[in-house]
Amino acid sequence: MTDPKRTLSPSEIFEAALTGWRQDGETIAARFQTKSFVTGLELVNRIGGSAEQANHHPDITLTYPEVSVTLSSHDVGGITSRDIDLARIVSEHAAALGVTAADHD
């Protein structure tokens, strides 16, 4: 998973073992139960800073009481190592705030 422009296969995405993330077509997504709007906003701000550093920007929805994050590499039309890397960072930010990923329906 070193070429950031190569789309990953479903098995490669599965092997990345991203806790709380699920593949949905050409994206990976997670929902984080923040339990408060302020915590959700802090998570969004941390994600935003990391996204800017990586020059790779997720779709984020902030609501009470959760934050939804969707990642995809639009330039190649699929999921790449950039998405896996940023998903791990997002999960680290959530863990640092005591936030867990919600179960998907």
N, CA, C and O atoms as CSV, one atom per row, in Angstrom:
chain,resi,resn,atom,element,x,y,z
A,1,MET,N,N,0.831,-1.209,0.000
A,1,MET,CA,C,0.000,0.000,0.000
A,1,MET,C,C,0.864,1.257,0.000
A,1,MET,O,O,0.604,2.185,0.766
A,2,THR,N,N,1.872,1.296,-0.837
A,2,THR,CA,C,2.759,2.444,-0.819
A,2,THR,C,C,2.465,3.473,-1.899
A,2,THR,O,O,2.771,4.651,-1.716
A,3,ASP,N,N,1.887,3.067,-3.010
A,3,ASP,CA,C,1.586,4.009,-4.085
A,3,ASP,C,C,0.291,4.756,-3.752
A,3,ASP,O,O,-0.785,4.159,-3.793
A,4,PRO,N,N,0.374,6.053,-3.421
A,4,PRO,CA,C,-0.814,6.798,-3.000
A,4,PRO,C,C,-1.819,7.062,-4.110
A,4,PRO,O,O,-2.901,7.585,-3.844
A,5,LYS,N,N,-1.490,6.716,-5.337
A,5,LYS,CA,C,-2.407,6.930,-6.461
A,5,LYS,C,C,-3.054,5.625,-6.937
A,5,LYS,O,O,-3.854,5.642,-7.872
A,6,ARG,N,N,-2.719,4.498,-6.306
A,6,ARG,CA,C,-3.267,3.209,-6.713
A,6,ARG,C,C,-4.486,2.884,-5.854
A,6,ARG,O,O,-4.429,2.942,-4.626
A,7,THR,N,N,-5.580,2.544,-6.515
A,7,THR,CA,C,-6.767,2.152,-5.755
A,7,THR,C,C,-6.522,0.779,-5.143
A,7,THR,O,O,-5.863,-0.082,-5.727
A,8,LEU,N,N,-7.073,0.608,-3.954
A,8,LEU,CA,C,-6.886,-0.624,-3.203
A,8,LEU,C,C,-8.023,-1.598,-3.491
A,8,LEU,O,O,-9.151,-1.194,-3.775
A,9,SER,N,N,-7.712,-2.863,-3.414
A,9,SER,CA,C,-8.726,-3.905,-3.573
A,9,SER,C,C,-9.517,-4.038,-2.272
A,9,SER,O,O,-9.051,-3.607,-1.218
A,10,PRO,N,N,-10.702,-4.626,-2.339
A,10,PRO,CA,C,-11.471,-4.847,-1.103
A,10,PRO,C,C,-10.684,-5.642,-0.056
A,10,PRO,O,O,-10.805,-5.377,1.139
A,11,SER,N,N,-9.879,-6.613,-0.497
A,11,SER,CA,C,-9.105,-7.395,0.476
A,11,SER,C,C,-8.012,-6.547,1.126
A,11,SER,O,O,-7.731,-6.710,2.314
A,12,GLU,N,N,-7.400,-5.652,0.368
A,12,GLU,CA,C,-6.389,-4.762,0.955
A,12,GLU,C,C,-7.025,-3.824,1.972
A,12,GLU,O,O,-6.436,-3.539,3.015
A,13,ILE,N,N,-8.211,-3.351,1.672
A,13,ILE,CA,C,-8.919,-2.472,2.608
A,13,ILE,C,C,-9.279,-3.246,3.873
A,13,ILE,O,O,-9.118,-2.735,4.982
A,14,PHE,N,N,-9.763,-4.466,3.714
A,14,PHE,CA,C,-10.084,-5.319,4.849
A,14,PHE,C,C,-8.842,-5.592,5.697
A,14,PHE,O,O,-8.896,-5.528,6.925
A,15,GLU,N,N,-7.728,-5.894,5.036
A,15,GLU,CA,C,-6.473,-6.196,5.737
A,15,GLU,C,C,-5.931,-4.997,6.505
A,15,GLU,O,O,-5.120,-5.170,7.415
A,16,ALA,N,N,-6.359,-3.789,6.161
A,16,ALA,CA,C,-5.918,-2.602,6.897
A,16,ALA,C,C,-6.483,-2.594,8.314
A,16,ALA,O,O,-5.973,-1.884,9.182
A,17,ALA,N,N,-7.528,-3.375,8.551
A,17,ALA,CA,C,-8.109,-3.568,9.890
A,17,ALA,C,C,-8.451,-2.244,10.575
A,17,ALA,O,O,-8.021,-1.979,11.697
A,18,LEU,N,N,-9.216,-1.439,9.889
A,18,LEU,CA,C,-9.634,-0.151,10.445
A,18,LEU,C,C,-10.851,-0.369,11.350
A,18,LEU,O,O,-11.944,-0.664,10.865
A,19,THR,N,N,-10.663,-0.228,12.631
A,19,THR,CA,C,-11.747,-0.431,13.589
A,19,THR,C,C,-12.787,0.676,13.456
A,19,THR,O,O,-12.461,1.861,13.523
A,20,GLY,N,N,-14.040,0.275,13.266
A,20,GLY,CA,C,-15.136,1.234,13.189
A,20,GLY,C,C,-15.398,1.798,11.806
A,20,GLY,O,O,-16.357,2.546,11.619
A,21,TRP,N,N,-14.576,1.460,10.843
A,21,TRP,CA,C,-14.729,1.939,9.476
A,21,TRP,C,C,-15.327,0.826,8.623
A,21,TRP,O,O,-15.080,-0.356,8.860
A,22,ARG,N,N,-16.127,1.226,7.616
A,22,ARG,CA,C,-16.693,0.252,6.693
A,22,ARG,C,C,-16.531,0.774,5.276
A,22,ARG,O,O,-16.542,1.980,5.027
A,23,GLN,N,N,-16.384,-0.157,4.369
A,23,GLN,CA,C,-16.310,0.218,2.967
A,23,GLN,C,C,-17.722,0.338,2.426
A,23,GLN,O,O,-18.578,-0.508,2.686
A,24,ASP,N,N,-17.951,1.398,1.673
A,24,ASP,CA,C,-19.235,1.620,1.020
A,24,ASP,C,C,-18.933,2.051,-0.411
A,24,ASP,O,O,-18.766,3.239,-0.687
A,25,GLY,N,N,-18.864,1.084,-1.314
A,25,GLY,CA,C,-18.525,1.397,-2.697
A,25,GLY,C,C,-17.104,1.904,-2.811
A,25,GLY,O,O,-16.154,1.205,-2.455
A,26,GLU,N,N,-16.960,3.118,-3.309
A,26,GLU,CA,C,-15.648,3.727,-3.526
A,26,GLU,C,C,-15.207,4.593,-2.347
A,26,GLU,O,O,-14.325,5.440,-2.490
A,27,THR,N,N,-15.825,4.377,-1.175
A,27,THR,CA,C,-15.477,5.167,0.008
A,27,THR,C,C,-15.311,4.257,1.218
A,27,THR,O,O,-15.746,3.105,1.222
A,28,ILE,N,N,-14.664,4.812,2.252
A,28,ILE,CA,C,-14.705,4.213,3.581
A,28,ILE,C,C,-15.315,5.266,4.494
A,28,ILE,O,O,-15.089,6.464,4.321
A,29,ALA,N,N,-16.092,4.802,5.468
A,29,ALA,CA,C,-16.830,5.740,6.313
A,29,ALA,C,C,-16.872,5.246,7.749
A,29,ALA,O,O,-16.809,4.047,8.022
A,30,ALA,N,N,-16.980,6.214,8.660
A,30,ALA,CA,C,-17.131,5.914,10.081
A,30,ALA,C,C,-17.997,6.994,10.720
A,30,ALA,O,O,-18.016,8.145,10.284
A,31,ARG,N,N,-18.709,6.590,11.762
A,31,ARG,CA,C,-19.486,7.532,12.570
A,31,ARG,C,C,-18.939,7.465,13.993
A,31,ARG,O,O,-18.726,6.383,14.539
A,32,PHE,N,N,-18.720,8.624,14.574
A,32,PHE,CA,C,-18.158,8.704,15.919
A,32,PHE,C,C,-19.177,9.331,16.865
A,32,PHE,O,O,-19.660,10.439,16.630
A,33,GLN,N,N,-19.494,8.612,17.933
A,33,GLN,CA,C,-20.451,9.082,18.936
A,33,GLN,C,C,-19.753,10.051,19.881
A,33,GLN,O,O,-19.052,9.628,20.801
A,34,THR,N,N,-19.939,11.331,19.662
A,34,THR,CA,C,-19.243,12.342,20.454
A,34,THR,C,C,-19.968,12.688,21.752
A,34,THR,O,O,-19.347,13.164,22.702
A,35,LYS,N,N,-21.255,12.455,21.796
A,35,LYS,CA,C,-22.100,12.688,22.969
A,35,LYS,C,C,-22.261,14.161,23.333
A,35,LYS,O,O,-23.053,14.499,24.213
A,36,SER,N,N,-21.521,15.033,22.667
A,36,SER,CA,C,-21.731,16.467,22.866
A,36,SER,C,C,-21.304,17.208,21.606
A,36,SER,O,O,-20.419,16.764,20.875
A,37,PHE,N,N,-21.936,18.323,21.372
A,37,PHE,CA,C,-21.619,19.121,20.193
A,37,PHE,C,C,-20.204,19.679,20.287
A,37,PHE,O,O,-19.488,19.730,19.287
A,38,VAL,N,N,-19.799,20.099,21.487
A,38,VAL,CA,C,-18.471,20.688,21.679
A,38,VAL,C,C,-17.378,19.663,21.369
A,38,VAL,O,O,-16.384,19.986,20.719
A,39,THR,N,N,-17.568,18.428,21.837
A,39,THR,CA,C,-16.594,17.378,21.539
A,39,THR,C,C,-16.576,17.084,20.046
A,39,THR,O,O,-15.511,16.888,19.462
A,40,GLY,N,N,-17.746,17.055,19.431
A,40,GLY,CA,C,-17.813,16.843,17.987
A,40,GLY,C,C,-17.078,17.917,17.222
A,40,GLY,O,O,-16.356,17.628,16.267
A,41,LEU,N,N,-17.259,19.156,17.639
A,41,LEU,CA,C,-16.580,20.271,16.978
A,41,LEU,C,C,-15.070,20.162,17.147
A,41,LEU,O,O,-14.322,20.438,16.209
A,42,GLU,N,N,-14.618,19.768,18.321
A,42,GLU,CA,C,-13.183,19.583,18.548
A,42,GLU,C,C,-12.636,18.477,17.655
A,42,GLU,O,O,-11.547,18.608,17.095
A,43,LEU,N,N,-13.389,17.389,17.521
A,43,LEU,CA,C,-12.952,16.306,16.635
A,43,LEU,C,C,-12.860,16.794,15.194
A,43,LEU,O,O,-11.884,16.503,14.503
A,44,VAL,N,N,-13.856,17.526,14.740
A,44,VAL,CA,C,-13.839,18.075,13.384
A,44,VAL,C,C,-12.631,18.991,13.182
A,44,VAL,O,O,-11.978,18.934,12.141
A,45,ASN,N,N,-12.336,19.825,14.162
A,45,ASN,CA,C,-11.190,20.727,14.050
A,45,ASN,C,C,-9.877,19.954,13.955
A,45,ASN,O,O,-9.000,20.314,13.171
A,46,ARG,N,N,-9.741,18.894,14.748
A,46,ARG,CA,C,-8.518,18.087,14.694
A,46,ARG,C,C,-8.408,17.367,13.343
A,46,ARG,O,O,-7.331,17.304,12.751
A,47,ILE,N,N,-9.516,16.837,12.874
A,47,ILE,CA,C,-9.518,16.183,11.563
A,47,ILE,C,C,-9.140,17.193,10.483
A,47,ILE,O,O,-8.357,16.883,9.585
A,48,GLY,N,N,-9.692,18.391,10.570
A,48,GLY,CA,C,-9.395,19.429,9.586
A,48,GLY,C,C,-7.922,19.770,9.530
A,48,GLY,O,O,-7.361,19.932,8.446
A,49,GLY,N,N,-7.291,19.882,10.688
A,49,GLY,CA,C,-5.858,20.176,10.726
A,49,GLY,C,C,-5.033,19.068,10.081
A,49,GLY,O,O,-4.107,19.336,9.317
A,50,SER,N,N,-5.375,17.839,10.393
A,50,SER,CA,C,-4.651,16.705,9.815
A,50,SER,C,C,-4.908,16.588,8.318
A,50,SER,O,O,-4.001,16.249,7.557
A,51,ALA,N,N,-6.124,16.863,7.896
A,51,ALA,CA,C,-6.459,16.807,6.474
A,51,ALA,C,C,-5.664,17.852,5.700
A,51,ALA,O,O,-5.178,17.579,4.602
A,52,GLU,N,N,-5.535,19.029,6.263
A,52,GLU,CA,C,-4.747,20.074,5.595
A,52,GLU,C,C,-3.295,19.660,5.492
A,52,GLU,O,O,-2.669,19.844,4.448
A,53,GLN,N,N,-2.746,19.099,6.568
A,53,GLN,CA,C,-1.350,18.642,6.545
A,53,GLN,C,C,-1.141,17.586,5.473
A,53,GLN,O,O,-0.122,17.585,4.783
A,54,ALA,N,N,-2.108,16.685,5.336
A,54,ALA,CA,C,-1.998,15.595,4.363
A,54,ALA,C,C,-2.413,16.023,2.960
A,54,ALA,O,O,-2.193,15.287,1.998
A,55,ASN,N,N,-3.012,17.202,2.837
A,55,ASN,CA,C,-3.588,17.661,1.572
A,55,ASN,C,C,-4.537,16.599,1.006
A,55,ASN,O,O,-4.526,16.285,-0.184
A,56,HIS,N,N,-5.360,16.060,1.920
A,56,HIS,CA,C,-6.324,15.016,1.568
A,56,HIS,C,C,-7.551,15.260,2.438
A,56,HIS,O,O,-7.475,15.134,3.661
A,57,HIS,N,N,-8.661,15.602,1.834
A,57,HIS,CA,C,-9.786,16.159,2.574
A,57,HIS,C,C,-11.013,15.249,2.563
A,57,HIS,O,O,-11.536,14.907,1.503
A,58,PRO,N,N,-11.465,14.861,3.765
A,58,PRO,CA,C,-12.647,14.004,3.873
A,58,PRO,C,C,-13.935,14.808,3.794
A,58,PRO,O,O,-13.930,16.033,3.913
A,59,ASP,N,N,-15.028,14.100,3.592
A,59,ASP,CA,C,-16.355,14.689,3.775
A,59,ASP,C,C,-16.707,14.472,5.234
A,59,ASP,O,O,-16.626,13.351,5.735
A,60,ILE,N,N,-17.099,15.539,5.922
A,60,ILE,CA,C,-17.394,15.476,7.356
A,60,ILE,C,C,-18.770,16.066,7.606
A,60,ILE,O,O,-19.116,17.116,7.064
A,61,THR,N,N,-19.556,15.380,8.434
A,61,THR,CA,C,-20.847,15.897,8.876
A,61,THR,C,C,-20.848,15.938,10.397
A,61,THR,O,O,-20.652,14.916,11.056
A,62,LEU,N,N,-21.068,17.117,10.944
A,62,LEU,CA,C,-21.148,17.308,12.391
A,62,LEU,C,C,-22.594,17.516,12.773
A,62,LEU,O,O,-23.239,18.458,12.312
A,63,THR,N,N,-23.102,16.639,13.614
A,63,THR,CA,C,-24.443,16.790,14.171
A,63,THR,C,C,-24.356,16.482,15.656
A,63,THR,O,O,-23.340,15.983,16.139
A,64,TYR,N,N,-25.420,16.781,16.369
A,64,TYR,CA,C,-25.486,16.336,17.748
A,64,TYR,C,C,-26.157,14.983,17.730
A,64,TYR,O,O,-27.291,14.899,17.256
A,65,PRO,N,N,-25.564,13.955,18.194
A,65,PRO,CA,C,-24.333,13.785,18.975
A,65,PRO,C,C,-23.261,12.986,18.247
A,65,PRO,O,O,-22.612,12.141,18.864
A,66,GLU,N,N,-23.055,13.226,16.962
A,66,GLU,CA,C,-22.033,12.443,16.276
A,66,GLU,C,C,-21.360,13.208,15.145
A,66,GLU,O,O,-21.830,14.248,14.685
A,67,VAL,N,N,-20.229,12.635,14.719
A,67,VAL,CA,C,-19.488,13.135,13.565
A,67,VAL,C,C,-19.360,11.974,12.585
A,67,VAL,O,O,-18.919,10.887,12.960
A,68,SER,N,N,-19.743,12.202,11.335
A,68,SER,CA,C,-19.595,11.199,10.286
A,68,SER,C,C,-18.463,11.634,9.359
A,68,SER,O,O,-18.373,12.798,8.966
A,69,VAL,N,N,-17.611,10.687,9.023
A,69,VAL,CA,C,-16.458,10.973,8.173
A,69,VAL,C,C,-16.457,9.977,7.014
A,69,VAL,O,O,-16.580,8.769,7.217
A,70,THR,N,N,-16.316,10.502,5.802
A,70,THR,CA,C,-16.236,9.667,4.604
A,70,THR,C,C,-14.965,10.026,3.848
A,70,THR,O,O,-14.674,11.199,3.615
A,71,LEU,N,N,-14.215,9.000,3.472
A,71,LEU,CA,C,-12.954,9.192,2.766
A,71,LEU,C,C,-12.975,8.497,1.413
A,71,LEU,O,O,-13.489,7.388,1.273
A,72,SER,N,N,-12.411,9.167,0.429
A,72,SER,CA,C,-12.218,8.607,-0.903
A,72,SER,C,C,-11.198,9.475,-1.622
A,72,SER,O,O,-11.108,10.679,-1.381
A,73,SER,N,N,-10.440,8.857,-2.499
A,73,SER,CA,C,-9.486,9.612,-3.313
A,73,SER,C,C,-10.170,9.937,-4.632
A,73,SER,O,O,-10.143,9.147,-5.575
A,74,HIS,N,N,-10.775,11.095,-4.679
A,74,HIS,CA,C,-11.574,11.490,-5.836
A,74,HIS,C,C,-10.742,11.553,-7.119
A,74,HIS,O,O,-11.256,11.310,-8.210
A,75,ASP,N,N,-9.454,11.880,-6.980
A,75,ASP,CA,C,-8.611,12.017,-8.168
A,75,ASP,C,C,-8.383,10.684,-8.887
A,75,ASP,O,O,-8.066,10.673,-10.077
A,76,VAL,N,N,-8.541,9.564,-8.178
A,76,VAL,CA,C,-8.374,8.260,-8.818
A,76,VAL,C,C,-9.660,7.426,-8.773
A,76,VAL,O,O,-9.694,6.303,-9.277
A,77,GLY,N,N,-10.697,7.974,-8.176
A,77,GLY,CA,C,-11.993,7.311,-8.171
A,77,GLY,C,C,-12.075,6.075,-7.304
A,77,GLY,O,O,-12.722,5.097,-7.676
A,78,GLY,N,N,-11.432,6.108,-6.160
A,78,GLY,CA,C,-11.496,4.952,-5.269
A,78,GLY,C,C,-10.759,5.189,-3.970
A,78,GLY,O,O,-10.421,6.321,-3.623
A,79,ILE,N,N,-10.518,4.117,-3.269
A,79,ILE,CA,C,-9.857,4.159,-1.965
A,79,ILE,C,C,-8.382,3.847,-2.170
A,79,ILE,O,O,-8.021,2.863,-2.817
A,80,THR,N,N,-7.535,4.709,-1.604
A,80,THR,CA,C,-6.084,4.541,-1.723
A,80,THR,C,C,-5.463,4.495,-0.333
A,80,THR,O,O,-6.152,4.608,0.681
A,81,SER,N,N,-4.150,4.327,-0.313
A,81,SER,CA,C,-3.423,4.338,0.960
A,81,SER,C,C,-3.582,5.674,1.677
A,81,SER,O,O,-3.485,5.732,2.902
A,82,ARG,N,N,-3.824,6.745,0.930
A,82,ARG,CA,C,-4.057,8.055,1.569
A,82,ARG,C,C,-5.290,8.009,2.456
A,82,ARG,O,O,-5.307,8.594,3.539
A,83,ASP,N,N,-6.323,7.310,1.993
A,83,ASP,CA,C,-7.552,7.194,2.775
A,83,ASP,C,C,-7.331,6.346,4.022
A,83,ASP,O,O,-7.819,6.682,5.101
A,84,ILE,N,N,-6.601,5.253,3.874
A,84,ILE,CA,C,-6.299,4.392,5.020
A,84,ILE,C,C,-5.495,5.170,6.057
A,84,ILE,O,O,-5.789,5.112,7.251
A,85,ASP,N,N,-4.481,5.898,5.596
A,85,ASP,CA,C,-3.648,6.678,6.511
A,85,ASP,C,C,-4.465,7.728,7.257
A,85,ASP,O,O,-4.328,7.881,8.471
A,86,LEU,N,N,-5.312,8.449,6.531
A,86,LEU,CA,C,-6.105,9.495,7.182
A,86,LEU,C,C,-7.161,8.883,8.100
A,86,LEU,O,O,-7.467,9.452,9.148
A,87,ALA,N,N,-7.718,7.739,7.727
A,87,ALA,CA,C,-8.683,7.065,8.602
A,87,ALA,C,C,-8.033,6.718,9.937
A,87,ALA,O,O,-8.648,6.886,10.989
A,88,ARG,N,N,-6.809,6.242,9.898
A,88,ARG,CA,C,-6.095,5.920,11.148
A,88,ARG,C,C,-5.889,7.171,11.997
A,88,ARG,O,O,-6.045,7.129,13.217
A,89,ILE,N,N,-5.544,8.270,11.361
A,89,ILE,CA,C,-5.341,9.526,12.091
A,89,ILE,C,C,-6.658,9.997,12.699
A,89,ILE,O,O,-6.689,10.427,13.852
A,90,VAL,N,N,-7.742,9.921,11.936
A,90,VAL,CA,C,-9.060,10.310,12.448
A,90,VAL,C,C,-9.406,9.473,13.670
A,90,VAL,O,O,-9.878,10.005,14.675
A,91,SER,N,N,-9.177,8.173,13.591
A,91,SER,CA,C,-9.463,7.293,14.721
A,91,SER,C,C,-8.601,7.644,15.937
A,91,SER,O,O,-9.067,7.568,17.073
A,92,GLU,N,N,-7.353,8.026,15.696
A,92,GLU,CA,C,-6.478,8.447,16.796
A,92,GLU,C,C,-7.007,9.719,17.452
A,92,GLU,O,O,-7.004,9.830,18.678
A,93,HIS,N,N,-7.456,10.665,16.658
A,93,HIS,CA,C,-8.035,11.891,17.219
A,93,HIS,C,C,-9.267,11.558,18.058
A,93,HIS,O,O,-9.443,12.087,19.155
A,94,ALA,N,N,-10.105,10.691,17.538
A,94,ALA,CA,C,-11.312,10.306,18.276
A,94,ALA,C,C,-10.941,9.653,19.605
A,94,ALA,O,O,-11.509,9.990,20.643
A,95,ALA,N,N,-9.993,8.724,19.573
A,95,ALA,CA,C,-9.576,8.033,20.797
A,95,ALA,C,C,-9.011,9.019,21.825
A,95,ALA,O,O,-9.261,8.887,23.023
A,96,ALA,N,N,-8.256,9.994,21.350
A,96,ALA,CA,C,-7.675,10.990,22.255
A,96,ALA,C,C,-8.754,11.813,22.956
A,96,ALA,O,O,-8.540,12.325,24.054
A,97,LEU,N,N,-9.913,11.933,22.311
A,97,LEU,CA,C,-11.034,12.673,22.888
A,97,LEU,C,C,-11.998,11.760,23.646
A,97,LEU,O,O,-13.024,12.215,24.151
A,98,GLY,N,N,-11.662,10.472,23.722
A,98,GLY,CA,C,-12.547,9.519,24.406
A,98,GLY,C,C,-13.786,9.183,23.619
A,98,GLY,O,O,-14.806,8.799,24.191
A,99,VAL,N,N,-13.709,9.323,22.303
A,99,VAL,CA,C,-14.851,9.108,21.406
A,99,VAL,C,C,-14.674,7.753,20.724
A,99,VAL,O,O,-13.573,7.402,20.301
A,100,THR,N,N,-15.760,7.004,20.622
A,100,THR,CA,C,-15.704,5.703,19.972
A,100,THR,C,C,-16.514,5.732,18.673
A,100,THR,O,O,-17.443,6.521,18.501
A,101,ALA,N,N,-16.119,4.842,17.779
A,101,ALA,CA,C,-16.875,4.697,16.522
A,101,ALA,C,C,-18.176,3.991,16.818
A,101,ALA,O,O,-18.224,3.060,17.622
A,102,ALA,N,N,-19.229,4.439,16.164
A,102,ALA,CA,C,-20.561,3.854,16.334
A,102,ALA,C,C,-20.685,2.635,15.446
A,102,ALA,O,O,-20.027,2.541,14.409
A,103,ASP,N,N,-21.526,1.705,15.851
A,103,ASP,CA,C,-21.840,0.568,14.996
A,103,ASP,C,C,-22.602,1.071,13.796
A,103,ASP,O,O,-23.421,1.982,13.908
A,104,HIS,N,N,-22.334,0.477,12.643
A,104,HIS,CA,C,-23.049,0.833,11.418
A,104,HIS,C,C,-24.324,0.035,11.337
A,104,HIS,O,O,-24.387,-1.113,11.777
A,105,ASP,N,N,-25.340,0.652,10.771
A,105,ASP,CA,C,-26.643,-0.024,10.627
A,105,ASP,C,C,-26.549,-1.199,9.690
A,105,ASP,O,O,-27.547,-1.880,9.452
